[in-house]
């Protein structure tokens, strides 16, 4: 089972009950081409298959299709369809896709740039999109970017923001700004913007890979989303 599929399925199965119903007899799991045809019928854009993965055992039977969409050709649309053995002793269908994140990605990044500029204008900072596919898979239809970012869907577009705080005065000013912005709760709930005040002397040399791998719990501030707790 691939990393994308394994992590999100069991956490999202309850929501799948709501959106997809619960056939107690397992239906037919689609292959990637059938999933592609489903996407072409129900979503805007022209889709084509670029890959697929299957998982089948006593408790789950599903296919994950990797698709290219004409509306966002630089992104990989991931759509999964299949069945899971539920706690009631029946099979439940699940259909999930990251289509909306792919469609809205540029707008999301533009929004985040606006939030960070408002807060840290005048500071040196670096912002990296660290969103994982498993965190933006959705069931059901979403009408707008606002629904995607503010609605009840279990999505979390995530960004790491590192602020150059190697000078004490700069650090104090950045901390004050970040605390004020965090408490104002401006960002949408389905955005997770983690802020790190970097006190090292080599800020300019920090790579995207380094920033991407920063520990979630080391962030001093969080914009948007539920409050996270330190270890």
C-alpha positions, 0 to 999 in steps of 0.5 A: 500500500502506498504512503498516500493511500495508507495514511488517510483511509482509516481516518476518513472512513467515518466521513465516507459513511456520510457521503457514500452510504453503506452497501452491506454487499461489496460492489465492484471496485473500479480500475483506473480507467473507470475512475478516470471516466467517473472524473470526466463525468463529474468534474470539470476538465479532461482527465487521463490516467498516468498511473494506478495502484491496487490494494485488496485483502479481507478488509479493504479493496480499492484502486488509486488512480493517478490522473492528469487534468487539463485544468491543472496539468502540472499537478497529479490528481489522486482519486481513490474508489473502493470498499472497506469492511465497516464496524457494523459488519458490512462493506462501505464504499469510499470515493475520495480525491485531491482534485479541489486542492489541485484546482485551487493550489495557486489561489491557496498559495496566493492567499497564504502569501497575503497572510504572511506579507501582512504579518511579516512585511519588513522581515526576511522570511521563507515560506514553503508549501508542505501540503501532503496529498493525504491531507487534502483528499475530499469526499463529495462536492465542493463549490468554491475555494471558500468552502474548501478552506473554511468548511467542515471538509477534513482538509489541511493545506499546510505551509512552513514559514521561517522568519530570520530572527538571529538578532534579538530585536528582530526576534522580539518584534517578529514574536510580537507580530506573530502572537498578535496575528495568531490571536486574531485568527485571520486565516481559514481553519483548513489552512495550517501555517506554522511559523518558526523564528530562526535564530541561526546566522545562516538564514540565507542558506536554508533550503526548501528541503530543510524547511519542509522537514521542520518538526511540526511541534517546533513551530512557535506559532500556528495561523489557522486551524485548531490550536496545536499543543506542544509535546 
